[in-house]
Amino acid sequence: MAAQLLAYEVADLCLGKPPLRSLSASSATVADALAALKSTGDDAVSLWSCDHASPEKDCVCVGKICTADVVFYLCREENLASTAAALKSPATALLPTVGGLVRHVDPSASLLEAIDLILDGAQNLVVPIRTNPKQRKQQLGKSTLFSTNHGSREFCWLTPEDVVRFLLGLIGLFSPILTLSVETLGIISHDYSAVSYRSSARSALEALQRSSTDQTSVAVVDESGSFVGEISPFTLSARDLMACVDSLAPVEELAGLVGPYGSCSSSSSDDELASPTTPLGWAGPYVGYLGQMVRRAEATVCGPGSSLVAVMIQAIARRVGYVWVVDEGFRLVGIVTFASILGVFRDCVE
């Protein structure tokens, strides 16, 4: 099994991936990052240490920025008084303080090496896109508002979702393990963020920022501990944020945008998200409370007895990196993440 996995390279997982759009860490501002997210429609924009004209070896990706990062930054106490000044701050101020979330990896690195990096805390692997000399010359001649060229090369993201999706295609190698329950495998984590259903939206910002760094969401529970739904830091769109900023609405209202308006990984219309068929689509009349924010957000859940393969398919189908675990009474038990799933596959080859 190990030999078969070692035969796969990181480049095998990057076929067809689009090149990263980027900003220069030395000159870009918060406003530039927001403009990039708005104009490109990308899930995120990468921040690089180079100015796109540097030699290849000097180009290093220092982080990833999505709309949630902008919201959390503007909602800081010191930035509430002057949104205009905050938007002029360096884009590097948006980066999380946790290191190692973005790592460079060679396209010839093995799949196991990529898994090890993710288990070590990496959330995005930056991989050079293999091109021939003619393609590279064409790339250098392109002129775009937000560059995809870094020292004569283009790069792409490789995420835990990409790796899990790829491993699902190798189901034959892991057939005995995939049928075991997440409880049997011991991968249900109790390390997650949760808030009360009646908490104010503003009070959830710290939990949302932490879950954003972890690439998860914040669970919302009622007084009895029953799972009501979730608030995802990734259900933000640059369109809605810009509408708020452009209209000079109070910055406090940015917190209200952490709701079902879109996603950093995919976008949906209000009508789709407001569907009455949503299992968790109910909320009380708590204006200004978290109940209002989870009303149309459909969380992905499973039971402790759910098989590993079922959980993998659920997460991939919903484009999330985790699945909430609830018992028969819908009380929150824990969470299963892509990292814990990859840990199971890694243990299989040792």
PyMOL commands that set and color helices and strands:
alter all, ss='L'
color gray80, all
select helices_A, chain A and resi 2-6+10-13+30-40+56-58+67-74+77-80+83-87+91-94+111-119+133-140+160-168+171-178+182-185+202-214+238-246+251-257+270-273+290-293+308-318+338-348
alter helices_A, ss='H'
color red, helices_A
select strands_A, chain A and resi 22-24+45-48+61-65+102-104+124-128+155-158+193-196+218-221+227-231+301-302+322-326+332-337
alter strands_A, ss='S'
color yellow, strands_A
deselect
rebuild
show_as cartoon
